Amino acid sequence: MTLSLEQLRRCHVAVDLGAARTRVYLKHQGLIVDEPSVASVNTNTGALIAVGTLAERMAGRTPDHIRVVRPVSGGTVVDIDMAQRMLRFLIGDKVRRAWRRKPSLRAAVCVPHEAEPLAQRAAVETMTGLGARRVELVDTLIAAAVGCGLPVEQAEATMIVVCGAATTQVAVLSLGAIVAAEKVPLGGDAIDHAVVQHLRNAHELVLPSQGVRPLHQALGGSGPDGWDGAEVHGRDVATGCARSVRVDSREVREAIHTPLTAVLDSIGRVLRLCPPDLVADLGERGVMLAGGSARLPGLDKMLRAATGMPVHVARNADVCAVEGLGSMLEGRVKPLVLDPVTT
């Protein structure tokens, strides 16, 4: 980790290309971009119509000649050209002109744990297309752990679960490196899909793209009227007309049981790969949740009941990865220095 820290200190910009949101951190300035990883395109002309929040609002509401696309899936760039166009628009002309004046611009990019070579190459090409002369790839798990304030450089175990939109990554770290880790292709999108399918099967209701959000709040406890649930609006399967349904939190918990079970299984597999001393450390320190889906109300309680360990949600769970990269860029992370053993 010492060598990579030295390289990262020479970088000028940090980028977290997530399936849900794109974040850009500029050295000595902080977070300058935090927008949905969405773009809308005119299929007749190929022109870019909107990106970020405005493009996300268009999802499900566009005519045939406008297509809403997501150039990033599971933390991996799947459309390099569209990702470059999206970033170019989000960053803005002022910052890009400043980048062009740096002939040796360096960028750091988060990549999922054990990313395939093609995924790594796509991340590099995306940034080189924006003017970067050198690109450093950093494991999302390490960046998120640093952003959460975990003592990853110490000789003690820290466990982090990064809950993304398309994937969930679990790792145990010690001495600045990953001891054991696993990536599960299930995330917040899979949880939302399970809820949507339950409402379709049990209530014959089709939810819109943003219709699951009230049910997320239902998981956190009782509503303002004391009822433990939420009212959702959608389209009736049979008639096609608008209809509302009241759903209690018990139904929602049962619906998301399957994707959460896969996450719990991955935590168990990672723990079985760790030495007993590190597992003993985790019994006291517990698990840190990061990522946008970590804010799902009640998720920490469910994991605590299943694992028997303390579970904490990071203060800025959704921006931990890019904030961790920014800390490494600015030299706020110090490696553990050991005096050489003399014989």
Summary of the structure (lengths in Angstrom):
residues: 343
radius of gyration: 21.5
end to end distance: 25.8
largest distance: 83.4
contacts: 1152
relative contact order: 0.15
helix: 39%
strand: 27%
